[in-house]
Amino acid sequence: MKKSSSHNKENNRLVCVHSYFYPDNSGGSQMLCDLSFCLSSNSFDVSVIASRKMRYDYDNALLNQEIINGVHVYRVWSSNLGRKRNINRVVDYITLEISLMMKIFQIVKAGDIVILLSEPPLLNIFAYPLIRLKKGVVTNWVHDLFPEVAVSAGLFSKKSFINRLITKLRNYVFKRADQNIVIGNRMFDYLVNIGVSYKNITKIENWSDGRAIHPVPHNDNHLRKDWGLEGKFVIGYSGNLGRVHDISTILAVIWKLRFNTNILFLFIGAGVGLNRIKKYVEEKNLNNVMFKPFQSRDLLSMSLCVADIHWLTLNPNMEGFIVPSKFYGILAASKPVIFIGDTDGEIARDIKRIDCGSSFEIGDSDKLENFIIQCANDPKYVAKIGNIGRQKFGELYDFPVAVEKFVQLFKEL
């Protein structure tokens, strides 16, 4: 493992940099909150630099500086143009990048392990020279690969100058970082293929916290009653549904099952994909779909356990660039998993290995419909594969398993 000559092993200072932090409840923020709070209670001096905004709440600014559960939180200004137009998002990202760089330069000291997450997109490119200047240790925690994600989403061309420039600079940073943490095997292989040394890549899968997310029987789940779901077989989706997700297959199944009054599709979250589903449901006047906003973290177990089975999706051209982290929360809740995407992809392989659900190619709505009907008619089978998922989750993807890997890595850096 490559060492930074300036790093003192006795120095236990960690500086984490990301777009969002507590009380924001988006996926990357929750991961960072879990890890930073835990490491802070395990003899690490942890600081976090993030935006004053939350992903889905642009109106309320958070405190510039505070200590939360022992973590020193520094929040920085950015513009507030919103997400309705791409140019607005670009400006918001640029102003956030500038503010983050200023704060990095201000607080990073020699020997600090600086953990750069994947958002905002160009973070590691701009931060790398600053951290080296400050004699810090550069660690990329790669949740998704930019610009590959943007190209796959059609935001710009693979042959464009901007893509080639960003890719070249990003690869330079990956190759020269002290460590790159990836969240899947295909992402690991991708970094190796672009020239990053094996010894500078560590795979640590995302996780859920098995103490915070646990199975809740339907009879003990007041949300089932509050939302009028008693007696229904519920197919759930929880989280952001965006440009990298397929919705065509699930829409086809929703349409096929529109007259089945026992089966209901529940969406908890937000995103452009979810907005398209809402529009479709309104246009078709469907009554087998329900929408709810993001629920607070203290209700996470109940909101996940409202459903009998969950589905998630990833466009095949995103494989190796993203791993849907909601998979681990579904396992923690002891719920079976439906995956729509590449049936040889990262999550599909895990589902097959664990035997906790089933995977379907995009467009294969007939097989998916049949599987859902089978599950609705066989609650014992649903409970069985849900329990298998929970058991394997405890062995492979529970929070303490991941923390142990991070602690070992940071001790070696």
C-alpha positions in Angstrom: 0.0 0.0 0.0 1.4 3.3 -1.0 2.4 5.6 1.9 2.6 9.3 2.0 6.0 10.3 3.3 4.5 13.1 5.4 1.9 10.9 7.3 2.6 10.2 10.9 0.9 6.9 12.0 0.2 8.5 15.4 -1.9 11.1 13.6 -5.6 10.0 13.7 -7.1 13.0 12.1 -9.6 12.4 9.3 -11.1 15.1 7.1 -14.1 14.0 5.1 -15.4 16.1 2.2 -18.9 15.7 0.6 -21.7 17.8 -0.7 -24.1 17.0 2.1 -24.0 15.9 5.8 -26.3 15.4 8.7 -29.3 16.1 9.0 -29.4 15.5 5.2 -30.8 11.9 4.7 -29.7 11.2 1.1 -27.7 8.0 0.5 -24.1 9.3 0.5 -24.8 11.6 3.4 -26.2 8.8 5.5 -23.1 6.6 4.8 -20.8 9.5 5.8 -22.8 10.2 8.9 -22.7 6.6 10.0 -19.0 6.2 9.4 -17.8 9.6 10.8 -19.9 9.3 14.0 -18.6 5.8 14.6 -15.0 6.6 13.9 -15.2 9.7 16.2 -16.2 7.3 19.0 -13.3 5.0 18.1 -10.3 7.4 18.9 -10.3 9.2 15.5 -10.4 13.0 15.3 -13.0 13.5 12.6 -13.9 16.6 10.7 -16.5 16.9 7.9 -16.7 19.7 5.2 -20.0 19.9 3.4 -22.6 22.3 2.1 -24.9 24.4 4.2 -27.8 23.1 2.1 -29.5 19.7 2.1 -30.1 17.8 -1.2 -33.9 18.1 -1.1 -34.2 21.2 1.1 -32.6 24.2 -0.6 -34.5 26.8 1.5 -33.1 26.2 4.9 -29.4 26.9 5.6 -27.6 24.9 8.3 -25.1 26.2 10.8 -21.7 27.2 9.5 -19.9 25.2 12.2 -20.9 22.8 14.9 -19.9 19.6 16.7 -22.3 16.7 16.2 -21.6 13.4 18.1 -17.9 14.4 18.4 -17.5 15.3 14.7 -16.4 18.8 13.8 -18.7 19.9 11.0 -17.7 22.8 8.7 -20.4 23.9 6.3 -19.8 26.2 3.3 -21.8 28.5 1.1 -22.9 27.7 -2.4 -25.4 29.3 -4.8 -29.0 28.2 -4.6 -30.3 28.1 -8.1 -31.9 24.6 -7.7 -32.2 21.5 -9.9 -34.8 22.4 -12.5 -32.2 23.2 -15.2 -28.8 21.7 -15.9 -27.1 25.1 -16.0 -28.4 25.8 -12.5 -26.9 22.6 -11.2 -23.6 23.4 -12.9 -23.4 26.8 -11.2 -24.4 25.4 -7.9 -21.7 22.7 -8.2 -19.0 25.2 -9.2 -19.7 27.6 -6.3 -19.8 24.6 -3.9 -16.5 23.3 -5.3 -14.8 26.7 -4.8 -16.1 27.0 -1.2 -15.0 23.4 -0.4 -11.5 24.1 -1.7 -11.2 27.2 0.5 -12.2 25.2 3.6 -9.9 22.3 2.7 -7.0 24.7 2.4 -8.0 26.3 5.7 -8.3 23.3 8.0 -6.2 20.4 6.5 -2.9 19.9 8.3 0.2 17.8 7.4 -0.6 14.1 7.9 -4.4 14.4 7.8 -6.2 11.6 6.0 -8.5 13.5 3.7 -11.4 11.3 2.4 -13.0 12.7 -0.8 -16.4 11.4 -1.7 -17.8 11.4 -5.2 -20.0 14.4 -4.9 -19.6 17.2 -6.0 -18.4 15.5 -9.3 -15.0 17.2 -9.7 -14.1 17.3 -6.1 -11.0 15.0 -6.2 -9.6 16.8 -9.3 -9.6 20.2 -7.6 -8.8 18.9 -4.1 -5.8 16.7 -5.0 -3.2 19.5 -5.5 -4.4 21.4 -2.4 -4.1 18.3 -0.2 -0.7 17.5 -1.6 0.3 21.1 -0.9 -0.9 20.8 2.7 1.0 17.4 2.9 -2.2 15.4 3.6 -3.0 11.8 2.7 -5.4 11.6 -0.3 -8.1 8.9 -0.1 -10.9 8.7 -2.7 -14.1 7.1 -1.5 -15.6 6.2 -4.8 -19.4 5.9 -4.8 -19.8 6.6 -8.5 -17.5 7.3 -11.4 -17.7 10.7 -13.0 -17.7 11.5 -15.9 -18.7 8.0 -16.9 -22.1 8.4 -15.2 -22.8 11.7 -17.0 -21.9 10.2 -20.4 -24.1 7.1 -19.8 -26.9 9.4 -18.7 -26.5 11.3 -22.0 -25.4 14.6 -20.5 -22.4 14.9 -22.8 -20.7 12.8 -25.5 -17.9 10.3 -24.7 -15.9 11.8 -27.6 -16.3 15.4 -26.3 -13.4 17.5 -25.2 -14.8 18.0 -21.8 -15.2 14.3 -21.2 -11.7 13.5 -22.4 -10.2 16.3 -20.2 -12.1 15.3 -17.0 -11.3 11.6 -17.5 -7.6 12.3 -18.0 -7.4 14.5 -14.9 -9.6 12.1 -12.8 -7.4 9.1 -13.8 -4.3 11.1 -12.8 -5.7 11.6 -9.3 -6.8 8.0 -9.0 -3.4 6.7 -10.0 -1.5 9.0 -7.5 -3.9 8.9 -4.6 -2.7 7.1 -1.5 -5.8 4.9 -1.6 -9.0 4.5 -3.5 -11.9 2.9 -1.8 -14.4 1.3 -4.2 -17.8 -0.3 -3.4 -18.0 -3.2 -5.8 -16.0 -5.8 -7.8 -16.8 -4.3 -11.2 -15.7 -0.8 -10.0 -12.5 -2.4 -8.7 -11.8 -4.0 -12.1 -12.6 -0.7 -13.9 -9.9 1.2 -11.8 -7.4 -1.5 -12.5 -8.2 -1.3 -16.3 -7.5 2.4 -16.3 -4.1 1.9 -14.7 -4.6 2.2 -11.0 -2.4 -0.3 -9.0 -4.1 -3.1 -7.2 -2.3 -2.1 -3.9 -4.0 1.4 -4.1 -7.5 0.0 -4.3 -9.6 -1.3 -1.4 -13.1 -2.7 -1.8 -15.4 -1.9 1.0 -19.1 -2.5 0.1 -21.7 0.0 1.3 -23.8 -1.1 4.2 -26.8 -0.6 6.4 -26.9 -0.6 10.1 -28.6 -3.7 11.4 -29.4 -2.0 14.7 -31.1 0.9 13.1 -32.8 -1.1 10.3 -34.5 -4.3 11.6 -37.5 -6.4 10.6 -40.8 -5.0 11.8 -43.8 -7.4 11.5 -46.8 -6.0 9.7 -49.0 -6.2 12.8 -46.5 -3.9 14.7 -46.0 -1.4 11.8 -48.4 1.5 12.3 -47.5 2.9 8.9 -49.3 0.0 7.3 -52.4 1.0 9.1 -51.9 4.8 8.7 -51.4 4.4 4.9 -54.3 2.0 4.5 -52.2 -0.9 3.3 -53.6 -3.7 5.5 -54.4 -6.7 3.5 -52.3 -5.5 0.5 -49.3 -7.2 -1.0 -47.0 -4.2 -1.4 -44.1 -3.8 -3.8 -41.9 -1.0 -2.5 -39.3 1.4 -3.8 -37.5 3.6 -1.3 -35.0 6.3 -2.3 -34.1 8.5 -5.2 -35.3 7.4 -8.7 -33.2 9.3 -11.2 -31.7 9.3 -14.7 -29.6 6.2 -14.2 -32.7 4.1 -13.3 -35.1 2.2 -15.6 -38.7 2.9 -15.0 -40.2 1.5 -18.2 -40.3 -2.1 -16.9 -42.0 -1.4 -13.6 -44.5 0.9 -15.4 -45.4 -2.0 -17.7 -46.0 -4.2 -14.7 -48.0 -1.6 -12.9 -50.2 -1.4 -16.0 -50.5 -5.2 -16.3 -51.6 -5.5 -12.7 -53.9 -2.5 -12.6 -57.0 -4.7 -12.0 -55.4 -6.8 -9.2 -56.8 -5.1 -6.2 -54.6 -7.1 -3.8 -51.3 -5.8 -5.2 -50.1 -2.2 -4.7 -46.9 -0.4 -5.7 -45.5 2.0 -3.1 -42.9 4.7 -3.9 -41.1 6.5 -1.0 -38.7 9.2 -2.1 -38.1 11.7 -4.9 -36.3 12.2 -8.2 -36.9 12.8 -11.9 -37.9 9.2 -12.5 -40.4 9.3 -9.7 -41.9 12.5 -11.2 -42.4 10.6 -14.5 -44.1 7.8 -12.7 -46.4 10.2 -11.0 -47.3 11.8 -14.3 -48.0 8.3 -15.9 -50.2 7.3 -12.9 -52.2 10.5 -13.2 -52.6 10.2 -17.0 -53.8 6.6 -16.8 -55.9 7.3 -13.6 -54.3 4.3 -11.9 -55.3 3.4 -8.3 -52.7 0.6 -7.6 -49.9 3.1 -6.9 -49.1 5.1 -3.8 -46.5 7.9 -3.3 -45.0 9.0 0.0 -42.2 11.5 0.8 -38.8 10.5 2.3 -39.4 9.4 5.9 -37.2 10.4 8.9 -34.4 8.0 9.8 -36.2 7.0 13.0 -39.0 5.6 10.9 -36.7 3.8 8.4 -37.3 0.3 9.7 -41.1 0.8 9.6 -41.0 2.5 6.1 -38.9 -0.3 4.6 -41.0 -3.0 6.3 -44.3 -1.5 5.0 -43.5 -3.4 1.8 -43.6 -7.1 1.3 -40.9 -7.0 -1.3 -38.7 -4.3 -2.7 -37.4 -3.5 -6.2 -34.4 -1.6 -7.4 -32.9 -0.9 -10.8 -29.8 0.3 -12.6 -29.4 0.9 -16.3 -26.9 -1.7 -17.7 -24.6 1.0 -19.0 -24.0 2.2 -15.4 -22.6 -1.1 -14.2 -19.2 -0.6 -12.7 -19.8 3.1 -12.2 -22.5 2.9 -9.5 -23.8 0.3 -7.0 -27.3 0.9 -5.6 -26.7 1.2 -1.9 -30.4 0.7 -1.1 -29.9 -3.0 -1.6 -28.3 -3.3 1.8 -31.2 -1.6 3.6 -33.6 -4.0 1.9 -31.6 -7.0 3.2 -31.5 -5.5 6.7 -35.3 -5.1 6.7 -35.5 -8.9 5.9 -37.3 -8.2 2.6 -36.7 -10.0 -0.8 -35.2 -8.0 -3.6 -36.3 -7.6 -7.2 -33.5 -6.2 -9.4 -34.2 -4.8 -12.9 -31.1 -4.3 -15.0 -28.1 -6.3 -16.1 -28.7 -9.8 -14.8 -24.9 -10.3 -14.6 -24.4 -7.0 -12.8 -23.1 -6.3 -9.3 -26.4 -6.5 -7.5 -27.7 -9.3 -9.6 -24.7 -11.4 -8.8 -25.2 -10.8 -5.1 -28.9 -11.7 -5.3 -28.0 -15.0 -7.0 -25.2 -15.7 -4.6 -27.3 -15.0 -1.5 -30.6 -16.3 -2.9 -32.6 -13.3 -1.6 -34.7 -12.5 -4.6 -34.6 -12.5 -8.4 -33.2 -10.3 -11.3 -34.9 -9.3 -14.6 -33.7 -7.8 -17.8 -35.0 -4.4 -18.7 -38.2 -4.9 -20.7 -38.9 -8.4 -19.3 -42.2 -7.3 -17.7 -44.0 -10.6 -18.3 -41.5 -12.6 -16.2 -41.5 -9.8 -13.5 -45.3 -9.8 -13.4 -45.4 -13.6 -12.9 -42.8 -13.4 -10.2 -44.8 -10.7 -8.3 -48.0 -12.8 -8.6 -46.1 -15.9 -7.4 -44.8 -13.9 -4.3 -48.2 -12.4 -3.6 -49.6 -16.0 -3.5 -46.8 -17.5 -1.4 -46.1 -15.6 1.8 -44.0 -18.4 3.2 -41.6 -18.2 0.2 -41.4 -14.4 0.6 -40.6 -14.8 4.3 -38.0 -17.5 3.6 -35.9 -15.5 1.1 -36.3 -12.4 3.2 -34.9 -14.2 6.2 -32.0 -15.5 4.1 -31.2 -12.0 3.0 -31.2 -10.7 6.6 -28.9 -13.6 7.7 -26.4 -12.9 4.9 -26.6 -9.2 5.6 -25.4 -9.7 9.1 -22.4 -11.7 7.8 -21.4 -9.4 4.9 -23.0 -6.0 4.9 -23.8 -4.9 8.4 -22.2 -1.7 9.6 -19.7 -3.2 12.1 -18.3 -5.3 9.2 -17.6 -2.2 7.2 -16.2 -0.2 10.1 -13.7 -2.8 10.9 -12.4 -2.6 7.3 -12.2 1.2 7.4 -10.4 1.2 10.7 -7.8 -1.3 9.5 -7.3 0.7 6.3 -6.8 4.0 8.0 -4.4 2.5 10.5 -2.3 1.3 7.6 -2.3 4.6 5.6 
